[in-house]
Amino acid sequence: MRKIFAVIVVGFLLLTLAPLGCKGKGLTEKPAEEKGVDVDLGPYDEAYGKTFYVTVNYETCGDYDVDYKELMEIKSRLGEGGEYTKVGFMAVCRYMNETKGEKADFVFDPKNLRHIFKLSEDAQIPVVICLNGGPWGGFLAEPKTSAIIHLEQDIKNCQWRDDDVVPGDDEGWVHGIYRILTYNNLNKEVRFYQKRNLQAAVKAITAFYHEHPDLFVAITVDPEIFMSPFYYSDYNPQTIEEFQGFEKEKFKGDIKAFNKAMGTNFSDWEDIDPPRPCIPKDKAKPGNKFWEEWTDFRIHLVDRYVQDEVDWAREAGLPAERIYTHQTVRYDNPDWMRYMLCSPLKTAQVKGGSLGITTLQDLCFDEKLYSEARKASSNWGNFELNPGSPAKHDYKTFKTALETIREYNPHILCPYMWLSPGTEPFYMIKDSEFERAIRDFVKEIGDEPRG
């Protein structure tokens, strides 16, 4: 079922997986980065900016009657909000999988998007569209229509482990996430498909936005863009080649200066090989200059990739204020966030768009994260929030989580998720204490303008 996508994101990345990164104090990213606050947002709709959107995660099943019934229940059970609070839903568009197949070179097929638009229009309920063609895009993919599966058949398009192995999607317990497309900029094939299909989806969304500005809320670019959480990456030869060129430019072609700074003894730029945790040379550990340099470069690749997607969406016609990132940021585990995922807060900050994050369970009470997100972007959003757990699913926990994040003035909040996400029923909103908490929360703040 398509809803299982959300299970894996929550249960694995944000909560249940033990830290895989290097242990030790290490070097952490500054909370506030150089990109600034809401850079280049451009003309801003003031009414939109004053409105707080509560859009619950509901992944459509494709059956119009079923989906319409659920959306009407969301409206009736949670309420429609007030003058400055609107209740809606967040749907998913897998733009790399929703295609016309190999014969059509995997061009984007807007059929599912049209289904979502019709539901929003008929039910008169606002919608956020999560564009999902990144790390989680290969999950639940159909080989005949998935551009991701097509691209992953060639290992040059994939992220490589530090032992130069590219695992298959069937080698781990999360099918579709062990083999991830590379982010390096020398690989033109992956970027071509990603940009072409994302922009095709965004053009369709932009048309809907112009027709129904009261119903369209925003998009998020790919959720949780990161280096593989299962193994250190990316040691793709093209990624290493880009790293070599990056360092050569940084050190103005002086290999001796590079060696002195890194504590290495490479004879030429083409000989540079990044530190590899699989090789016990004591290089891949926090504090080692070469390891930190390689880590900074990997973070740069993630950061650049997120920014590129935001730029592509804006080029396709959406205004900057309607474009959000959707990143995993873990202040509770900074080593894992930095060295394994390469996804600190700076990767959620962009020019010409706004910051987006996800939080589940105890992370829903991480006020440091909320504070830094608010400092970084006055237009920020949280696109998966649920404090529930097997041990905690009481009204007070849910209500407190909603009130806590509200203090930091997010623009969009997406409670996770309306129907049961597979094996984790404690995340289900419908018929839960979370539903009651959201209903009361919306009623209390409905007429309060944001900010």
C-alpha positions as CSV (number, residue, x, y, z in Angstrom):
1,M,0.0,0.0,0.0
2,R,1.2,3.5,-0.8
3,K,0.8,4.7,2.8
4,I,3.6,2.5,4.0
5,F,6.0,5.1,2.7
6,A,5.4,7.2,5.7
7,V,6.0,4.4,8.1
8,I,9.5,3.9,7.0
9,V,10.4,7.6,7.1
10,V,9.1,7.9,10.6
11,G,10.0,4.6,12.2
12,F,13.5,4.4,10.7
13,L,15.0,7.8,10.1
14,L,13.6,9.8,12.9
15,L,13.1,7.4,15.7
16,T,14.0,3.8,15.8
17,L,17.4,3.4,14.1
18,A,20.3,3.4,16.4
19,P,23.0,6.0,15.6
20,L,25.3,4.7,12.8
21,G,27.7,7.7,12.7
22,C,31.2,8.0,14.1
23,K,31.2,8.5,17.9
24,G,32.9,11.5,19.5
25,K,32.4,15.1,19.9
26,G,33.3,16.0,16.3
27,L,32.7,19.2,14.5
28,T,29.1,20.4,14.3
29,E,27.4,22.9,12.0
30,K,26.5,26.4,13.1
31,P,22.8,26.6,13.8
32,A,22.5,29.8,11.8
33,E,24.1,29.5,8.3
34,E,25.2,32.0,5.8
35,K,22.1,31.8,3.5
36,G,20.2,34.2,5.7
37,V,16.6,34.6,6.4
38,D,14.0,34.2,3.7
39,V,16.4,35.3,1.0
40,D,14.8,36.2,-2.3
41,L,11.3,35.3,-1.4
42,G,10.0,38.0,-3.7
43,P,6.5,39.4,-3.6
44,Y,4.6,37.9,-0.7
45,D,0.9,37.3,-0.3
46,E,0.2,39.0,3.1
47,A,-3.1,37.1,3.7
48,Y,-1.4,33.8,2.9
49,G,1.4,34.8,5.3
50,K,-0.9,35.5,8.1
51,T,-2.7,32.2,7.8
52,F,-1.7,29.1,9.7
53,Y,-2.2,25.9,7.8
54,V,-2.8,22.5,9.5
55,T,-2.7,20.0,6.7
56,V,-2.8,16.4,7.8
57,N,-0.8,13.8,5.9
58,Y,-3.2,11.8,3.8
59,E,-1.8,9.8,0.9
60,T,-4.5,9.2,-1.6
61,C,-5.2,5.7,-2.7
62,G,-6.5,6.5,-6.2
63,D,-10.1,5.5,-5.6
64,Y,-12.1,8.7,-5.8
65,D,-15.0,7.7,-3.6
66,V,-12.7,6.4,-0.8
67,D,-10.4,9.5,-1.0
68,Y,-13.3,11.9,-1.2
69,K,-15.0,10.3,1.9
70,E,-11.8,10.5,3.9
71,L,-11.2,14.2,3.0
72,M,-14.7,15.1,4.0
73,E,-14.2,13.3,7.3
74,I,-11.0,15.3,7.8
75,K,-13.0,18.5,7.4
76,S,-15.9,17.4,9.6
77,R,-13.8,15.8,12.4
78,L,-11.1,18.4,12.6
79,G,-13.1,21.5,11.7
80,E,-12.3,23.9,8.9
81,G,-10.4,26.3,11.1
82,G,-11.2,30.0,11.3
83,E,-10.3,33.4,9.8
84,Y,-6.5,32.7,10.1
85,T,-6.3,28.9,10.5
86,K,-7.1,26.5,7.7
87,V,-7.4,22.7,7.8
88,G,-6.3,20.7,4.8
89,F,-4.3,17.7,3.7
90,M,-0.9,16.9,2.3
91,A,-0.7,14.5,-0.6
92,V,2.2,12.8,-2.3
93,C,3.3,13.0,-5.9
94,R,6.0,10.5,-6.9
95,Y,7.1,12.3,-10.0
96,M,9.9,9.9,-10.9
97,N,7.5,6.9,-10.6
98,E,4.3,8.4,-12.0
99,T,5.4,8.2,-15.6
100,K,4.3,7.0,-19.0
101,G,6.9,4.2,-19.0
102,E,10.1,3.2,-20.8
103,K,8.7,3.7,-24.3
104,A,8.0,7.3,-23.5
105,D,11.4,7.7,-21.7
106,F,9.7,7.9,-18.4
107,V,8.1,11.3,-18.9
108,F,5.9,12.4,-16.0
109,D,2.2,11.3,-16.1
110,P,0.0,13.9,-14.3
111,K,-2.9,11.4,-13.8
112,N,-2.4,11.1,-10.0
113,L,-1.9,14.9,-9.6
114,R,-5.2,15.5,-11.4
115,H,-6.8,13.1,-9.0
116,I,-5.5,15.1,-6.1
117,F,-6.5,18.4,-7.6
118,K,-10.1,17.2,-8.3
119,L,-10.4,15.9,-4.7
120,S,-9.2,19.3,-3.3
121,E,-11.6,21.2,-5.6
122,D,-14.6,18.9,-5.0
123,A,-14.1,18.7,-1.2
124,Q,-13.0,22.4,-1.0
125,I,-10.1,21.5,1.1
126,P,-6.6,23.1,0.9
127,V,-3.7,20.9,-0.2
128,V,0.1,20.7,0.2
129,I,1.9,18.5,-2.4
130,C,4.9,16.6,-1.3
131,L,7.1,15.9,-4.3
132,N,8.8,12.6,-3.7
133,G,11.4,11.6,-6.2
134,G,14.5,11.5,-4.0
135,P,15.9,9.0,-1.6
136,W,12.4,7.7,-0.8
137,G,11.3,7.9,-4.3
138,G,12.3,4.3,-5.1
139,F,10.1,2.9,-2.4
140,L,6.9,1.3,-3.7
141,A,8.2,1.9,-7.3
142,E,6.8,-0.1,-10.3
143,P,9.7,-1.2,-12.6
144,K,7.8,-0.5,-15.8
145,T,7.1,3.1,-14.9
146,S,9.9,4.1,-12.5
147,A,12.6,6.3,-13.8
148,I,14.5,5.6,-10.5
149,I,14.6,1.9,-11.0
150,H,15.7,2.5,-14.6
151,L,18.5,4.8,-13.6
152,E,19.6,2.5,-10.7
153,Q,20.4,-0.3,-13.1
154,D,23.6,1.5,-13.9
155,I,25.9,1.8,-10.8
156,K,27.4,5.0,-12.0
157,N,24.1,6.6,-11.2
158,C,24.1,5.4,-7.6
159,Q,25.6,6.2,-4.2
160,W,28.6,3.9,-3.5
161,R,29.6,2.5,-0.1
162,D,33.1,3.2,1.2
163,D,34.1,-0.3,0.1
164,D,33.2,0.5,-3.5
165,V,30.1,-1.7,-3.4
166,V,26.6,-0.6,-4.6
167,P,24.1,-2.6,-2.6
168,G,20.8,-3.8,-4.2
169,D,17.5,-2.6,-3.0
170,D,16.7,-6.2,-1.7
171,E,19.8,-6.3,0.5
172,G,18.1,-4.5,3.4
173,W,14.8,-4.5,5.3
174,V,13.6,-1.3,3.6
175,H,13.1,-2.2,-0.1
176,G,13.9,0.7,-2.4
177,I,16.1,2.7,-0.1
178,Y,19.4,0.8,0.0
179,R,20.2,1.8,-3.6
180,I,20.0,5.6,-3.8
181,L,20.8,7.8,-6.8
182,T,23.9,9.9,-6.5
183,Y,23.9,13.7,-5.9
184,N,27.2,14.5,-7.7
185,N,27.1,17.2,-10.3
186,L,29.2,15.4,-12.9
187,N,26.4,12.8,-13.5
188,K,24.2,14.5,-16.1
189,E,21.8,11.6,-16.6
190,V,20.3,11.6,-13.1
191,R,20.0,15.3,-13.1
192,F,18.2,15.3,-16.5
193,Y,15.4,13.0,-15.4
194,Q,15.1,14.6,-11.9
195,K,14.8,18.1,-13.3
196,R,12.6,17.2,-16.3
197,N,10.1,15.3,-14.3
198,L,10.0,17.6,-11.3
199,Q,9.4,20.6,-13.4
200,A,6.7,18.8,-15.4
201,A,4.9,18.1,-12.1
202,V,5.4,21.7,-10.8
203,K,4.0,23.1,-14.1
204,A,0.8,21.2,-13.5
205,I,0.7,22.3,-9.9
206,T,1.3,25.9,-10.9
207,A,-1.7,25.8,-13.2
208,F,-3.8,24.5,-10.3
209,Y,-2.4,27.2,-8.1
210,H,-3.4,29.9,-10.6
211,E,-6.9,28.4,-10.9
212,H,-7.4,27.8,-7.2
213,P,-5.1,30.0,-5.1
214,D,-7.4,29.5,-2.1
215,L,-7.0,25.7,-2.2
216,F,-3.3,25.3,-3.1
217,V,-1.0,25.9,-0.1
218,A,2.5,24.8,-1.1
219,I,4.8,22.1,-2.3
220,T,7.8,20.4,-0.6
221,V,10.7,19.2,-2.6
222,D,11.9,15.7,-2.0
223,P,11.5,14.6,1.6
224,E,14.7,13.9,3.6
225,I,17.4,14.3,1.0
226,F,20.5,12.7,2.7
227,M,23.4,10.4,2.1
228,S,22.5,6.8,2.7
229,P,21.6,6.2,6.3
230,F,22.7,2.5,6.0
231,Y,26.3,3.0,5.0
232,Y,28.9,5.8,4.5
233,S,28.5,7.4,1.1
234,D,29.0,8.6,-1.5
235,Y,32.2,7.0,-2.9
236,N,30.9,7.0,-6.5
237,P,34.0,7.6,-8.7
238,Q,32.3,10.7,-10.2
239,T,31.7,12.0,-6.7
240,I,35.3,11.5,-5.8
241,E,36.3,13.2,-9.0
242,E,34.1,16.2,-8.2
243,F,35.7,16.3,-4.7
244,Q,39.2,16.4,-6.2
245,G,38.2,19.3,-8.5
246,F,36.5,21.1,-5.6
247,E,39.6,20.9,-3.5
248,K,41.9,21.8,-6.3
249,E,39.9,25.0,-6.9
250,K,39.8,25.7,-3.1
251,F,43.6,25.4,-2.8
252,K,44.2,27.1,-6.1
253,G,46.0,24.1,-7.6
254,D,48.6,23.9,-4.8
255,I,48.7,20.2,-3.8
256,K,51.3,20.9,-1.2
257,A,49.1,23.3,0.6
258,F,46.3,20.8,0.5
259,N,48.5,18.1,2.0
260,K,49.7,20.4,4.7
261,A,46.2,21.3,5.6
262,M,44.8,17.8,5.5
263,G,47.8,15.9,6.9
264,T,48.1,13.8,3.7
265,N,50.8,13.1,1.2
266,F,49.1,12.8,-2.2
267,S,51.3,13.5,-5.2
268,D,48.6,14.7,-7.5
269,W,44.9,15.9,-7.4
270,E,43.8,12.8,-9.3
271,D,45.3,10.6,-6.6
272,I,43.2,12.0,-3.8
273,D,41.0,9.3,-2.2
274,P,38.6,10.3,0.6
275,P,38.9,8.7,4.1
276,R,37.0,5.4,4.2
277,P,35.6,4.0,7.5
278,C,36.0,0.5,6.1
279,I,39.8,0.9,6.0
280,P,41.3,1.0,9.6
281,K,43.7,3.9,9.0
282,D,42.3,6.0,11.8
283,K,41.3,8.7,9.3
284,A,37.5,8.5,9.3
285,K,36.8,10.0,12.8
286,P,35.6,13.3,14.1
287,G,38.4,15.8,14.4
288,N,40.6,14.4,11.6
289,K,41.0,17.3,9.2
290,F,40.7,15.2,6.1
291,W,37.6,13.4,7.4
292,E,36.0,16.8,8.3
293,E,36.9,18.2,4.8
294,W,35.3,15.2,3.1
295,T,32.2,15.4,5.4
296,D,31.9,19.1,4.6
297,F,32.0,18.3,0.9
298,R,29.3,15.6,1.2
299,I,27.1,18.1,3.1
300,H,27.7,20.5,0.3
301,L,26.4,18.0,-2.2
302,V,23.2,17.5,-0.2
303,D,22.8,21.2,0.3
304,R,23.4,21.9,-3.4
305,Y,20.9,19.2,-4.4
306,V,18.2,20.6,-2.2
307,Q,18.8,24.1,-3.5
308,D,18.7,22.9,-7.1
309,E,15.3,21.3,-6.6
310,V,14.0,24.6,-5.1
311,D,15.4,26.5,-8.1
312,W,13.8,24.0,-10.6
313,A,10.4,24.4,-8.9
314,R,10.7,28.2,-9.1
315,E,11.8,28.1,-12.7
316,A,8.7,26.0,-13.5
317,G,6.5,28.8,-12.3
318,L,5.7,28.5,-8.6
319,P,6.4,31.6,-6.4
320,A,9.1,31.2,-3.8
321,E,6.7,31.6,-0.9
322,R,5.0,28.3,-1.9
323,I,8.1,26.2,-2.1
324,Y,9.5,24.4,1.0
325,T,12.3,22.0,1.8
326,H,11.6,18.8,3.8
327,Q,14.7,17.8,5.7
328,T,15.7,15.5,8.6
329,V,17.6,17.6,11.2
330,R,18.7,15.8,14.4
331,Y,20.0,18.1,17.1
332,D,19.5,15.1,19.5
333,N,22.1,13.2,17.5
334,P,24.5,15.7,15.8
335,D,27.2,13.1,14.9
336,W,24.7,11.0,13.0
337,M,23.2,14.1,11.4
338,R,26.6,15.3,10.3
339,Y,28.7,12.3,9.4
340,M,26.1,9.7,8.3
341,L,23.1,11.6,6.8
342,C,25.1,14.8,6.0
343,S,21.9,16.7,6.7
344,P,22.3,19.6,9.2
345,L,20.0,22.5,9.3
346,K,21.8,24.4,6.5
347,T,20.6,21.8,4.0
348,A,17.0,22.8,4.8
349,Q,17.8,26.5,4.2
350,V,17.5,27.8,0.7
351,K,17.4,30.9,-1.4
352,G,14.1,31.5,-3.2
353,G,12.2,29.1,-0.9
354,S,11.5,28.3,2.7
355,L,12.7,25.9,5.3
356,G,10.9,22.6,6.1
357,I,11.6,19.8,8.6
358,T,10.1,16.7,10.1
359,T,9.7,15.7,13.8
360,L,8.3,12.6,15.4
361,Q,8.0,11.3,19.0
362,D,10.4,13.2,21.4
363,L,11.7,15.4,18.5
364,C,8.3,17.1,18.6
365,F,9.4,18.8,21.8
366,D,12.9,19.9,20.5
367,E,12.6,23.6,21.1
368,K,16.2,24.2,20.0
369,L,15.4,22.8,16.6
370,Y,12.2,24.9,16.4
371,S,14.0,28.0,17.6
372,E,16.8,27.6,15.0
373,A,14.2,26.9,12.2
374,R,12.3,30.0,13.2
375,K,15.5,32.1,13.1
376,A,16.4,30.7,9.7
377,S,13.1,31.3,8.1
378,S,10.0,33.2,9.1
379,N,8.0,31.2,6.6
380,W,9.1,27.7,7.9
381,G,7.0,24.5,8.1
382,N,6.9,21.1,9.7
383,F,5.7,18.4,7.2
384,E,5.5,15.4,9.5
385,L,4.7,15.8,13.1
386,N,3.5,13.2,15.6
387,P,4.6,12.8,19.2
388,G,2.9,9.5,19.6
389,S,4.7,6.3,20.4
390,P,3.8,2.8,21.7
391,A,4.1,4.1,25.2
392,K,2.6,7.6,24.7
393,H,-0.6,8.3,22.8
394,D,-2.5,10.3,25.3
395,Y,-4.3,13.6,24.8
396,K,-1.9,15.7,26.9
397,T,1.1,14.5,24.9
398,F,-0.5,15.4,21.6
399,K,-1.9,18.8,22.7
400,T,1.4,19.8,24.3
401,A,3.3,19.0,21.1
402,L,0.9,21.2,19.1
403,E,1.1,24.1,21.5
404,T,4.9,23.8,21.7
405,I,5.5,24.1,18.0
406,R,2.9,26.9,17.7
407,E,5.1,29.1,19.9
408,Y,7.7,29.1,17.2
409,N,5.3,30.4,14.5
410,P,5.4,27.8,11.7
411,H,3.5,28.6,8.6
412,I,2.4,25.1,7.8
413,L,2.0,22.1,10.1
414,C,1.4,18.6,8.8
415,P,0.2,16.2,11.5
416,Y,1.3,12.6,10.6
417,M,-0.9,10.8,9.4
418,W,-4.6,10.5,9.0
419,L,-4.8,6.7,8.4
420,S,-2.8,4.0,10.0
421,P,0.7,3.8,8.6
422,G,1.1,0.1,8.3
423,T,2.8,-1.5,11.4
424,E,2.8,1.6,13.5
425,P,-0.8,2.2,14.5
426,F,0.1,4.7,17.2
427,Y,0.7,7.3,14.4
428,M,-2.8,7.1,13.2
429,I,-4.8,10.3,13.7
430,K,-8.3,9.1,12.8
431,D,-10.3,8.0,15.9
432,S,-7.3,8.8,18.1
433,E,-6.5,11.3,20.9
434,F,-4.4,13.1,18.4
435,E,-7.6,13.8,16.4
436,R,-9.2,15.3,19.4
437,A,-6.2,17.4,20.3
438,I,-6.0,18.8,16.7
439,R,-9.7,19.6,16.7
440,D,-9.4,21.5,20.0
441,F,-6.1,23.2,18.9
442,V,-7.6,24.4,15.7
443,K,-10.7,25.7,17.4
444,E,-8.7,27.6,20.0
445,I,-6.4,29.4,17.5
446,G,-8.7,29.6,14.5
447,D,-9.1,33.4,14.5
448,E,-5.5,34.3,15.6
449,P,-3.4,35.8,12.8
450,R,0.0,34.2,12.3
451,G,2.9,36.2,13.7
